[in-house]
Every structure is written in C-alpha cells, then in structure tokens.
Amino acid sequence: MSYFHHIRACNSHDFSGYLPFFVGTDRVGWVRHALASRLRQFTDAFEVEQDRISLAAASSDFDSRTEALARVVAELVEEGTVPQLRDEYYPVTTGWGRPPLLKIDRVAVAHFGIRSYGLHINGFVRRADGIHLWVGKRAGDRKIAPGKLDNLVAGGQPIGLTLDENLVKEAHEEAGLSADAARQAVPVGVVSYLMENPAGLKPDMLFLYDLEVADDFVPRNTDGEVEHFMLWPLEEAARRVRETDDFKFNVNLVIVDFLMRHGYLKPDDAEYPDLAIGLRRAV
C-alpha cells in the first residue's frame, strides 16, 4: 500500500451509471439510473429525461423545492430505498457560500449525489521527541465506519450554522472542548474528493483545522461517537495511513495533508506531487 492508495479509493466513481440532477439550470447532483427510474413515477416532483433529472418547474423557491424533495424522500424511506431520516439537514447549493436552493436530510445526500461539506480538526501535541497526534476510535455502533480510527474532531456542515458555530458544537460533542479552546483551532485549507458508495456519489469538501493542545490535555467524548482516544507519535499515525485501512476513509486524506504541511512528507518523496494534486480534486 501507499499514501496515494487512499486518494485513489476516495476518487473511485463512474459517471456513466448516473444522470445529472438539476434544479432549474443548475446541476446540483447525480442520481443513479435505477433511482431515476423510480423517481419518474413522482411526476409532481421530478422531470426525468434521457440525459438528466430535474426538480419539477412548479417547485420554484427554497420552501417548495425542499417540500417536494422531502415528500419523495419520505416515500423512499418507507419502501427501504433510503435509510431512516436523521432530521439533520444539509444545504443544496451550486458552491460554497452561495445561497442554498433547498435543503435535504443528511441520510439522502449521497442518493442524490449532492455536494456536502464538513470540518476536521487535527489535534496535536509538540513534545521533545516530535509531534504527537490525537486519534479517536469510532464507536462500534456507528452507521459509517464503525470501529475505524478518526481525527480528534470531525463532522458534517449542516444548514443554518456558520463554520465557526459548527466548529464549536462538534468540538464540544466529540472532544469535550470549550468554545474558547475550539476557537484556537487554525484553519489550514481543504481537501476534496468524489467517491462512489452503496448509496450513490459523494462529492465532499472538508475544511481543515490544526489545534495544538497542551501536553496534559485529554479529550472527552460527549455524544457517544468515539469509543476512546489515543495520543500517537506522528510516525505511528503515518505508518497506519501508509500501510493499513484502519482510519475512516476520508481521515486518511486529512492526515496526509497534515504530514505534508508539517514536513513529515517531503517533496523528494516520489508520491509528493500526486498527493498534493490528488488531495484537492474538483467536486
């Protein structure tokens, strides 16, 4: 295995299995052909053509679009096509910072190939023998990546919260950090990827933060998502990423980015140029 193995895994997809999903003239996602055939039956909500699927023209504003899609998703949940709703909503937009066209329950995002956003915090300690990275082990009952390794803090970006508000919320829930401590996290960039999973397409963008913490800091999970935390020398975190699939799929990318920015991975590494480009695929 190699570091680049994870970039390849997070960018595996085949557009031929999908129709582009439009709201008006804006493409906002991708829908599998099988789901598009099912959506053809919802004539009041969708217009399905040979080369695209669109929300019906009657749904012309945020509320009517949201309501139309929610009605359909609720039926898809009833028939088992979509898992149980999470009652957490993501914006459907044409790009970061642009006004949302509608909102969608988090559980249905990949079914419609909607671009989603999230944030990850690398929590680390500087010691005499080098950088140590806080690593969480996800609880075994998680629907996504149960038992896998994770960052100190990671979470999706719901509608209605700023990044700063979400940072504070997630940092408290996942690591027991105060608002003041969470706001010491330094924004350091993004990683993006476009991968296929059993539900559909995931064009995701993650906002990255570094948070240097005191040597005596011990994270405390409050929402049940993390089983326990470990403080590892950076070399061990790097080895696990390079040699295993122990980390949650997208966390590998976050750690590779950390390794590059902190000089652990250097430009003379044969993978370096491909990693630098591959961490920021267009989504």
N, C-alpha and C positions, 0 to 999 in steps of 0.2 A: 504494500500500500504506500501511499504518499499523501502529502497535504492536498495536492490537486485532485485526488480521488474524491474528496468531499465537494469540491466545486462542480465536478462532473455530475455527481449524484444529485446536487441541488439544481441542476440545469438540464435535467433529462425530461424531454417532452416532445410531442409530435402533434403539430397544429392540424394535420390532416384529419384527426379524429374530432375536430371541433368546428362549430360555427361561431363567427364573431357576434358578440352581443352588443346591441346598440341601444342608446337612449337618445332619441332624435337623430342628430347627425354625429353624435359622439360614440365611439366604441369604448365600452367600459369593461368588457369581459369576454369570456369564451365559454361556450356551452357544448358539452358532448352531444354527438348526433342522436344518441338514444334518448337523452333528456329532451333535446329539441323536439323529437317526435312526440314525446308526451306533452310538452308544452303547447304543441299545435292544437290540442284539444281545448285550451283555455283561450278561446277566441276573443274574449272581452279584455284580456290582459296582454296577449302576445300576438305579434305578426311574424310568422315563420315563413321565410322564403328559402330558395335554393341555396343562397350564399350567405344568409345572415338571419339572425333572430332579433326582433326589436320589441320594446315595450309598445303597446298599442298607443296610437296618437292621442286617444282620449285621456290618457294619463299624462298631463301636461305640466304639472308642477310637483314640488317636493312631496307634498302630502298625498296627492292622488297616485303618484308613482309608488311611493312607499306602501300605501294601502293595497294597490293592485298586486305588487310582488308578494306582500305578506300573506294575502289570501291564497295565492298559489303555493307558497312555501308551506303553509299550514296543511294543505291537502297532501303535499308530498311527504310531510311528516307522518300524517295519518296512514298513508299507504306504505311507509317504511323506506321510501327513497332517500329521505333526508332524516338524520338523527333528531332526537328531541331538542327543541329550541333551547337556547341558553339565556334568552332575554338580555343579551348584550349586543349592542348594535354598532356596526361599522359603517362609515360613510362610503358612498359610491360616488367617485369623483373622476375627473379626467386628469388629475395630477395633484401632487401635494400642494396644499394651500389654496386650492381652487374651491369654489362653493360646491357643496355636495348636491348631487342631482336627486338623491334619495338615500335611504338607509336600509340595511339588510341585517338580519340576525347573523351573528358570527358563525353559527353552525352551517349556514348555507353559502358562505362566501366562496369556497372552492368549487361548489357545484355550478356557480355562475362565472367562475374564473375572474372574480373581482380582485383588483389590486388592493392589498391590505398593508398596513403599516404597523410597526411595533418599535419597542425600545429594549435595549440590553445594556446592563451595567457590568463592566469588568471591575470587580472589587479586588484590590491587591495591596500587599504589604511589602515595603522595602526592608530587607534585613542585610546584615553584613555579608551573607553568602548569596545575595541577589534577590530578585523579585519572587514573591510567593503569591499565588492566585487562589482566591476563594472559589470553590467548586461545590455546587449543590447536587444531591442525588434526588431525583424526582420521585415522588411517591408512587407506589405500585398500582394505585387505583386511577392514575391519570389516563384520560382517553387518548392523549397524544404522548408518545414516547415514554410510557411508564418505566420507571427504574433507570432511565438514562441520566447521564450527567448534564449539568446545566450551569449557566452563569450565576453570579450572586443574585441578580435581579433580571427578569425578562418578562415582557407582557405585550399583548396587543394594544393598539391605539384605538379606543372606541370613539364614536362620535360624541361631541358635547364636552370633551375635555381638551385642554391645551396639553402640549407635550410636558410642560412643567408640572401641571396638575397630575397628569398620569404618572410621571416620574415619582412624585411624592407618594401617590397612592400605592403603586407597585412596590416601591422600596420599603414602605411600611409593612405591607401584606407579606412580602416574600422574605424580607431580611430583618424586620423589626427596626428599621432606621427611622429616626425622627425627620421631620420636614427639613430642619436646618442641615442635618447631616446629608440627606439626599441631595440637597441643592449644592453641595460641594462637588458633586459629580460634574466632570468636564466633558462637554460634547466634543467628539473627536471624528465624526464623519458618519458614513452609512455603508452598509453592504446591501446588495440586492441579488435576487435570484428568481428563476422561473422554473418551477418543477411540477411534475405531474404526480398526483397521488390517487388513491382509490375514489375520492370524491370528484376530482377534476383537476383544474390548473390552479397553481399558487404563484401568482406574480407578487412577490413580497419585497418590501423595503424595510430595513431595520436601522433605526437611529442608534448610534453607539455612544456610550459614555464610559470614561475611566473614573474610578473613585478610589483614591489612595486612602486607606484606613489605618488606624493606629494598630500597633503590634498586639495590643490586648483586646482589640475588638473581636467579638464573637457574634455572628449573625443569628437571628432567632426568627424562624418562620412562624407566621400567624394565621395562614389561610389553609394549611394542610397540603399544599402543593409540593413541599420539599420534605423529604424524609430526614435528612441531616446534611450538614455542611462539612467540608474538609478544606484545609489550607495546604496547598501543594506547592513545592518548588516549581518554578516556571518550566524547568526541564521536564518534569513529570507530566504536566499538562500538555506540553508539546509532544512528548512521546505518545501519549494516549491518542492525541489527534492524528498523528502521523501513522500509527500502527494499528489503530482499532476503530470501531464504530461505537465506542462507549458513550460518546456525547450525543445529545439530541442533534438531529441533522443540521439545523442552521447555526447551532452554537459552535460547531467546528469552524464555520466561516468567521464568526466573531473572534474566536481565539487566534486564528491565522492572522487576521488583521492586527490584533494586539501584538503578536510575535513580530510582525514586520515593523510596526510603529515603534516598538521598544528595542529594536536592534537585535533581537534573538535570531530572526531570519534576515540574512544579509543579501545584498544584490548579487554576490558571486554564487549564490545557490542557483542551480540550474532551473528550478521551478519559479524563481522570483518574478520574472516578467509576466508569466502566465497567471500567477497568483494575483499580482497587482491588477491585472485587467479583469480576471475572472471574478473577483470579489464584487465587482460593480457592473453586472450585466444589465442591459436595458430591460426594463419591465413595462 
